[in-house]
Amino acid sequence: MKFSVFTASTPDWTPEEAVKHLADQGWDGVEWRITDQADAAAPGFWAGNRATIPLTGMEDHLDRIASLSSGAGLEFSGIGGYARCDNHADVDRMLAATARLGAEKVRVTTLPLGTAAWGNEPASGTPYPELFAAARRDFEWIAERAAHHGVKALVELHHRTITASASSALRLLDGLDPRHVGVIHDLGNLLIEGQEDYLPAFELLGDYLAHVHVKNAVWVNSGETDESGAAVYRNEWAPLRSGQGSVLQYFKALAAFGYDGWVTVEDFSTELPLAERTADNLDYLRSTAALAGLSVAAGRR
């Protein structure tokens, strides 16, 4: 098992700073965020993120991020893409870029639920069966294009999308070639929606389990009530050690399943300064993986 960081969670660092910090701390790899984003007065996870590669003109940046990563001794755990499955032109660009970088895997996002406002777009109101059928057609095409490029397209388990759970992702991909499509299992996202017992979910996915993201979350009482007078809870991101998800139990399930691939951290908590947060996360993940009986790469320190 190897550990990497998704640069969505390192907004304060430029690409040059990101690879230096991650290499000095002993991380094995990096997962670059590639998307067009809004400007912001101060760096943020989703806008003004300094460690993000723009999708517009992405091809002109590939040699640079390849050189930065390899120069720091960091491998690609994959590419954190945001091209949506129904945007075939951008999906194909991301697949081609992944092949060019030798990064092997890239996330392709699925459709938001018809009840979910997403980004700057209001909820579509489209019934789930229609969204799902359309996405299945898209992924049949994506599997063929991924095979053409010799890479794998990944579906992330993500709340408020048509693939919030392992079961829904399997339904979407079932029958497609697991050499070219797969699933990102995400500890933190599943605490918000889609939670299934870890080991059975891994067993259900089988060869489609291609990648793992780790972050953590909590549900908190907002202090507000709905029209019925009931308490309203909201979810918040939390440090790995203090969220509701047990990283130890998660790793024990990965060990029981026999997973030995990448674990990518995307910690969106802010209690600790960024450099302290990433360094502490690596120490915690390595010690917890050892407790769980996972085989961990020797590390770079």
Solvent accessible surface area in square Angstrom, and as a share of the most:
residue,aa,sasa,rsa
1,M,16,0.07
2,K,68,0.29
3,F,0,0.00
4,S,0,0.00
5,V,2,0.01
6,F,2,0.01
7,T,0,0.00
8,A,0,0.00
9,S,5,0.03
10,T,0,0.00
11,P,10,0.06
12,D,68,0.35
13,W,18,0.06
14,T,33,0.19
15,P,9,0.06
16,E,79,0.35
17,E,69,0.31
18,A,0,0.00
19,V,9,0.05
20,K,131,0.56
21,H,61,0.27
22,L,0,0.00
23,A,17,0.13
24,D,91,0.47
25,Q,20,0.09
26,G,1,0.01
27,W,0,0.00
28,D,9,0.05
29,G,0,0.00
30,V,0,0.00
31,E,4,0.02
32,W,0,0.00
33,R,9,0.03
34,I,2,0.01
35,T,18,0.10
36,D,74,0.38
37,Q,61,0.27
38,A,67,0.52
39,D,141,0.73
40,A,50,0.39
41,A,120,0.93
42,A,65,0.51
43,P,60,0.38
44,G,25,0.24
45,F,35,0.15
46,W,130,0.46
47,A,31,0.24
48,G,19,0.19
49,N,2,0.01
50,R,113,0.41
51,A,0,0.00
52,T,14,0.08
53,I,1,0.01
54,P,50,0.31
55,L,27,0.13
56,T,97,0.56
57,G,32,0.31
58,M,0,0.00
59,E,66,0.30
60,D,126,0.65
61,H,50,0.22
62,L,1,0.01
63,D,97,0.50
64,R,95,0.35
65,I,0,0.00
66,A,33,0.26
67,S,74,0.48
68,L,37,0.19
69,S,1,0.00
70,S,80,0.52
71,G,70,0.67
72,A,21,0.16
73,G,39,0.37
74,L,7,0.03
75,E,82,0.37
76,F,36,0.15
77,S,0,0.00
78,G,2,0.02
79,I,4,0.02
80,G,2,0.02
81,G,0,0.00
82,Y,68,0.26
83,A,8,0.06
84,R,80,0.29
85,C,0,0.00
86,D,65,0.34
87,N,63,0.32
88,H,64,0.29
89,A,73,0.57
90,D,29,0.15
91,V,0,0.00
92,D,35,0.18
93,R,69,0.25
94,M,1,0.00
95,L,0,0.00
96,A,41,0.32
97,A,5,0.04
98,T,0,0.00
99,A,40,0.31
100,R,132,0.48
101,L,20,0.10
102,G,53,0.51
103,A,2,0.01
104,E,117,0.52
105,K,24,0.10
106,V,0,0.00
107,R,18,0.07
108,V,0,0.00
109,T,33,0.19
110,T,11,0.06
111,L,11,0.05
112,P,18,0.11
113,L,28,0.14
114,G,8,0.08
115,T,102,0.59
116,A,5,0.04
117,A,75,0.58
118,W,98,0.34
119,G,77,0.74
120,N,161,0.82
121,E,109,0.49
122,P,113,0.71
123,A,46,0.35
124,S,79,0.51
125,G,60,0.58
126,T,42,0.24
127,P,74,0.47
128,Y,76,0.29
129,P,96,0.60
130,E,102,0.46
131,L,20,0.10
132,F,21,0.09
133,A,45,0.35
134,A,30,0.23
135,A,0,0.00
136,R,59,0.22
137,R,150,0.55
138,D,17,0.09
139,F,0,0.00
140,E,72,0.32
141,W,71,0.25
142,I,0,0.00
143,A,10,0.08
144,E,121,0.54
145,R,64,0.23
146,A,0,0.00
147,A,49,0.38
148,H,124,0.55
149,H,40,0.18
150,G,55,0.53
151,V,8,0.05
152,K,38,0.16
153,A,0,0.00
154,L,3,0.02
155,V,0,0.00
156,E,12,0.06
157,L,0,0.00
158,H,48,0.21
159,H,25,0.11
160,R,96,0.35
161,T,9,0.05
162,I,2,0.01
163,T,0,0.00
164,A,10,0.08
165,S,19,0.12
166,A,1,0.01
167,S,47,0.30
168,S,17,0.11
169,A,0,0.00
170,L,34,0.17
171,R,139,0.51
172,L,0,0.00
173,L,0,0.00
174,D,85,0.44
175,G,70,0.68
176,L,23,0.12
177,D,49,0.25
178,P,42,0.27
179,R,175,0.64
180,H,31,0.14
181,V,0,0.00
182,G,0,0.00
183,V,0,0.00
184,I,1,0.01
185,H,2,0.01
186,D,0,0.00
187,L,0,0.00
188,G,0,0.00
189,N,1,0.00
190,L,3,0.01
191,L,34,0.17
192,I,28,0.14
193,E,60,0.27
194,G,21,0.20
195,Q,86,0.38
196,E,53,0.24
197,D,101,0.52
198,Y,31,0.12
199,L,55,0.28
200,P,67,0.42
201,A,3,0.03
202,F,0,0.00
203,E,101,0.45
204,L,79,0.39
205,L,3,0.01
206,G,25,0.24
207,D,115,0.60
208,Y,22,0.08
209,L,16,0.08
210,A,18,0.14
211,H,2,0.01
212,V,0,0.00
213,H,2,0.01
214,V,0,0.00
215,K,6,0.03
216,N,1,0.01
217,A,1,0.01
218,V,33,0.19
219,W,96,0.34
220,V,44,0.25
221,N,80,0.41
222,S,28,0.18
223,G,70,0.67
224,E,113,0.51
225,T,88,0.51
226,D,65,0.34
227,E,181,0.81
228,S,96,0.62
229,G,52,0.50
230,A,49,0.38
231,A,54,0.42
232,V,53,0.31
233,Y,117,0.45
234,R,117,0.43
235,N,54,0.28
236,E,68,0.30
237,W,69,0.24
238,A,6,0.05
239,P,36,0.22
240,L,5,0.02
241,R,139,0.51
242,S,72,0.46
243,G,16,0.15
244,Q,103,0.46
245,G,7,0.07
246,S,48,0.31
247,V,2,0.01
248,L,53,0.27
249,Q,90,0.40
250,Y,0,0.00
251,F,0,0.00
252,K,88,0.37
253,A,11,0.09
254,L,0,0.00
255,A,32,0.25
256,A,72,0.56
257,F,65,0.27
258,G,54,0.52
259,Y,19,0.07
260,D,108,0.56
261,G,26,0.25
262,W,32,0.11
263,V,0,0.00
264,T,0,0.00
265,V,3,0.02
266,E,5,0.02
267,D,6,0.03
268,F,14,0.06
269,S,4,0.03
270,T,98,0.57
271,E,120,0.54
272,L,65,0.32
273,P,88,0.56
274,L,14,0.07
275,A,42,0.33
276,E,92,0.41
277,R,18,0.07
278,T,6,0.04
279,A,30,0.24
280,D,44,0.23
281,N,9,0.04
282,L,1,0.00
283,D,70,0.36
284,Y,41,0.15
285,L,0,0.00
286,R,48,0.18
287,S,63,0.41
288,T,5,0.03
289,A,0,0.00
290,A,68,0.53
291,L,134,0.67
292,A,13,0.10
293,G,61,0.59
294,L,18,0.09
295,S,90,0.58
296,V,44,0.25
297,A,28,0.22
298,A,110,0.86
299,G,27,0.26
300,R,96,0.35
301,R,176,0.64
